[in-house]
Amino acid sequence: MLVTDAPFSPATLDDYVPLVGERLVERLREKARPLRGKRVLHLNATAVGGGVAEMLLSLVPLMRDAGLEADWYVLEAEDRFFEVTKGYHNALQGRPTQWSPSEFDLYWASVEHNVRKMERELADYDVVVVHDPQPLVLASLLGNGERPALIWRCHIDLTSPSPETWNVLSPHLAGYDLLVFSSESYVPHGLEAERVEIALPCIDPFRAKNRPLKSWERREVLDRYAVDLDRPYLLQVSRFDQWKDPLGVFEVYQRVRQERPDVQLVYMAGMADDDPEGWGLYEQTREAAGDDPDVHLLALQVAPDDVNRNALEVNAMQRGATVVLQKSLREGFGLVVTEALWKERAVVAGSVGGIRLQVQDGWNGYLVDSIDDAAARTIRLLGDPETRRLFGARGRRLVADRYLFTRLLGQYLGWFDALL
């Protein structure tokens, strides 16, 4: 399905001039001139929910503004396909997973159905960027004949993939011209160095999730969800996913409450189409919380019409939070951490994956390895507004320097130029 009516970002390169400078924007335009009119297709599993979809809502229009003809296609598949690929996703991030040849057959057939459906259109693109494991076998399906340049963009943590799953999926990387990971530590052994690139994700400061908000906008959202703005609250914005550890977040909150009985907890999640496990973990967390009125588990229904409203609600929650948690056990990058840093929030986060590229322990937040450590650091920040302010200011500067879309656009332009 070609994505045409999504709430794409309104930002242009010119809008970034006050943030990154006129010289950088002009360099990007010069870099894009030889690529004007080139056709680029991004392919992933869902148009709503999750960091990949959010990034494409900003990257696609920015590529168009630079002069490329950029499109976005989302796989069409039955629910069973997403159950299978969620298992692959978990296995690639280290969870032992048992699956049958029939599941791989379903996976292959689903991607093949999409490839055949758009076979004629695919031939018209110069570059196809395939995001994450769900459409990974596309390169094998296209074969070695005339085809566009192919990039596989992996957004997950491949530090310790399940060997059984990796051995089945990795041969299908042979057909890609370029393999892009979020960290050098995620690059599995055995891949040719000349095909590997590193690209950190970014945020869009002009979208509803990151734009400045007025105080009445923040209060309106908190009132809607019965969060007391006059008391501190902890916030985690994540899917209900085992790697985000929602039950561990609740334990942190319980231990913090022993020292700070006034604190509240908000756990906010978009329930994405490609994550069939989400509702089960939501129910487990809700059961653990019981009838505690200070625990707010917000499972947002994710639909195209709701994206901007949900994004504004996340924005308001992040800006009002006293401490932002991201107690991930695995994390490809963690755009929610980037968003919190941009909003000058103090962050306590798991010392894993891409979070370590953003949070420098004791400088702009705290990295933790356990529930006890997370609770202790959170209690410390709750009682130290000056450190929260200092961490917040440093975090925003870091994001401005490294994690805005102008940097990522420049990398893509360089790859396209080299491939074409």
N, C-alpha and C positions, 0 to 999 in steps of 0.2 A: 504494500500500500504506500503510495507516494504521499508524503506529509505536505499538505498545502495550506491547511487552515489552522495550524498551531499558533499559539501566542508568541511569535518570534520577537526577539529583542528589537527595540526601535533604534538602538545605538548605531552610529556611523563612526568611521575612523576620526572624523573631525571632532566628534564628541569627546574623544579621548585626549585631545590636545591639552586641556587644562591639567590632566592627571599625569601624562607621560611626556609632554613637550611636543612642540611643532616639528622639531628635527626628526624625532623618531617616527612620527606619522608620515612625514614626507619620504623617509627611507622605505617604509612599508609600501607606499604607493609606487615608488620606483621599482622595488622588488617585484611587484605584481604586474607591471606593464608588459613584460614578455609573455605573461600567462593570460592576458585578456582574452575572454571568449572560450577558454578551456573549460570542459565540462567535468564536474566532480560530483560523485555520488557518495553520500554517507549511508551506511546500512547498519541497523541495529535491531533490537528485539522489541522495544516499546517506545511510544512517543510521549508517555507520561510516567513520572515516578523515577527516581534514581538519578545519579549524577550524570550519566551519559546523555540522557534525554535533555537534561537541563543545559549541558554544555552545547549540544547541537542547536538548541533554540537561540543561542547567541553566536556560535561559530558560523553557521550557515549564512545568516544575513550579513555578517561581517565579511565573509568571502565574496558574497555578491557585491557588496559595496566596493571591494577591491578590484572588481572587474571580472571575476570568475562566474561561470554559470553553475552554481552549486545547488544540489537537490538532496533530499533526505527520504530514504525508503525504510519502512518498518515491516518486519516479517509478519506474514499472516499465517497463523498456525492454531491448532486446537490446544485445549488446556493441557493435555497429556504431554505435548512437546515441551511446555514450560516446566512441567514437573521433572522431566528428564534433564533438561538443560540446567535447572536449579541444582540437581544432583551433580552435574559436571562442574558447575560453578563452585560448589562446596568442596568437591574433591580436588579441584585445582588449587584451592586455598588450604588444603591440608587435611580435610576430613576423610577418613577411610570410607569408601563408598562401594557397595556391591551393585552392579547393574548387569543386565543381560544383553546378548547380541540383538535381541528383538528391540530393545530400547534404542540401540544405536541405529538400527534400521529405520525406526520411526523418526529419529533425529535427522538422518540422512534424507529420508523421503520428504520431510517437511521443508528443509532448505531447498531440495531439488525442485519441489513444487513452485517455490518462489522464484527460483532461477529460471525455470522454464516459462513461467508467467511473464517475466520481464526480460526474456532473452534478447529480443530485438532492441529494447531500450538500452540494455547493458552495452551492446556493441557501439552505441553512440557516445559513451562516456570515455574520457581520456584517463581518469583515475577513479577507482572505487576504494573507499576506505571502509573496511569491515571492523565493527566495534565488538569486542569481547567474544566469548566462546559460542554464543548461540548461532551465529551464521558462519563459524570458522571454516566449515568444509566447502564453502563457496569456491575457493580456489581450485580444489580438486574437481568440482563439478564443471568448471569452465574449461578445464583441460589445458593443453599446451598450444592450442591454435591461436588465431588472432583474437586478442582480448585487450581490455584496458590494463594499465598499470594497477597493481593491487597492493594495498597496505593493510596489514592487520594491526589494529590499535587495541592493545590489551590494557584494561583499566583495573585489573585485579592483582592481588599479591600472589606471585608464583614462587615464593621463597622455598616452599616445600610441598610441591604438588603430589597427590597420590600417584605413585608410579603406574598403577594399572590404567588410570584414566589418561595420564599424560602419554603413555606409550600408544594409546589408541588415537588420541587427537593430534599429537605433535607431528606425525608424518604429513598431515594436511597443511602444515605451514610451508612445505617445500615450494608451493606454487606462488607464494607471496614475494613481491619484490622488496618489501620493506616491512620490518617488524618493530613496532613502537611500544615501549614500556614506560611506566611511570617512575621507575627507579632502576639503577644499575643492579641492585640486589635482587630484582625480580626476574632478571634474564636467566632462563635455564641454561645449564651447560649444554654444549654441543651445537648451539646456533652460530652461524657464521657472523663474525663481528661486523663485516661490511654491510650486512643486512639489518643491523640493529641500531635503533635510535632511541634516545630518552626524551620524554616530553612530560613535564609536570602539568596537571590540569590547572584551570583558571576559573575565576568568577567574573561575572558581568556586573559592574557597579551601577548600571542603569536599569536593571530589571527590577521588578516589584520586590524581589527577595532582598535586594541590597540597597535600594535607593533610600535616601534620608526620609524619615517619617516625622510627622508632627506629633506632639505629645497626646493630642486627642485621638489620633489614629492608634497609637499604642494602647491607650487606656480602653478604647472601644473593643479591641481584640481580647485583652485580658478580662474585661468585664463579661464578654460573651462566654468565656470558658470558666468563669467563676474563680479566677486566680486573683489573689489579694495583692494589689500593687504596693500596699503599704508594708508588706512583709517580704523578706528575701525568698527567692526561689532558685532552685537548681534546674537546669534545662539540658536535656539531650534530644537532639533532632536526628532520628535514624529510623530506618526500617525496623520492624520487629523481626530480627534476624539473629541467629545464634552468634554470629561474629560481632554483632554490635552489643551483645550481652545485656539485654534489657533486665533480666533477673538480677544480674550483678549490679546494675545501676540502682535498682530498688534496694539492694542490700547496703550500698553506699549511703543512700538517703536515710535508711534506718539507723545507721551508725552515727551519721551527722546529727540526727534528731536527738540523740542522747545528750549531745553537748548544746545543740541549738534547737530547742523544741518549737521555735517560731518558723522554721524553714519549711518550704513547700517543694514539691517535685512536679515538674512537667516533662512528660515523655511524649514527643510529637513525631508522628510517622505518616508518610504517604503510603497507602496500601497499593503497591504497583501491580500491574497486570502480570508481569513475568516472575512474580514471587509467590508461589502457592503456599509456602510455609508461614507466611506472615500472620494470618489470622490465628493459627494455632499458638504461636508464641505470644500474641496479644492476649489470648484467653489465659495462658499460664501466668502472665504478668499481672493481669487483672485479678486473678484468683489470689496471688501472693499479696497484693495490695489490700484485698478485702474491702472494708467499708471506710478506709481512711479518707476523710474529706480533703486532705491536703495533697493527695496523689491524683494528678490529672493525666490520664492516659488518653491521648488524642489521636485516634486512628482516622486520618483524613481520607475520604474517598477521592481517588485521583481520577479525574476525567478531564478531557481537553478544556471544557468550559470552566473548570474549577482551578486551573493552574495558577492564574494570576491572583485569585482570591486566596488560595492556599499559600502562595509565596509571600503575600503581604502579611498573612498571619504568622508565618515562620519568622519573617523579618521583625515583626513587633515583639514576638516572644524572645528572640535573640537579643534585641536591644534592651529589653527590660530585665533580663536575667542577671542575677548577682554573680553566679558562677556557671559557666557552660561546661558540661561534661561530654566526653566522647570516649566511653570506656570500651573501645574496640579491642577485640582479641586478634583480629586480622583486619587490615585496612589497605586497600590499593592506594588511596591517597587521603580521602576524607575532606571533601569540599565543604562540609558543614563546619569543619574547623577553620578553614579559610574564611568562610562567611563570618564566623564569630570574631576572628581576629580583625577583619575589616571593620566590624562594628565596635571595636575597642573593648571587647569582653575578655575577662580573665578565663583561661581555659585549663581544665584538668583532664588529661587524655591518656589513653593507653600508649605505652612506649612501643609502638608497632608500625611497620610499613611507612607509608607516606606521611603519617602524623609527625614522625621524627624529622621530616624535612621542613616542617612548619613551626613546631613548638620546640624552642630551645629551653631545656629544663632550667628553671630558675631565672630566666631572662625575660621571656614573654608568656610564660605559663609553666605548668608542671607536667612532667611525664611520669606515669605510674605503672606498676606491674602487678598490683594486687588491690583487693577491696580495701584492706586496712590502709594502704598507702593513699589510695584515692580519697578515703574519708578524712584522713589526717590533713592532707593538702587542702581539701575543700574547707574544712573547719578553719584552717589557718587563713585562707583568703576571705572567708566570711567576716573575720574579725580584723581585717587589715585593708581598709579602703584605699590607702595610699599605694600599696603594692598592686591592687587591682587596677588602679588608674595607670600606673607605670607600665604594667604588663600590656594593658590595652593600647596605649600609645605606641609601644614598640611593635605590637602585632600589626597594627594598621600600616605602619611604615614598611614592614616586611612584605605585606601583600601588595602594596603599591609598587614596590621594586620588582617583585618576582612573579606575581600570580594574577595578572590581568590579561585579558584576551589579546592584546596587542602583541605580547611575547609569543603566545601560541600561534597566532596567525603568521607571524614571521617564520616560525619553524615549518609550518605546513607549506608556505610558499617556497621555502628552500628545498623541501623534499620533492614537491611537484616539479620544480625546475630541473632538479637532478634526474628524475625519472623520465621526463618528457624530452 
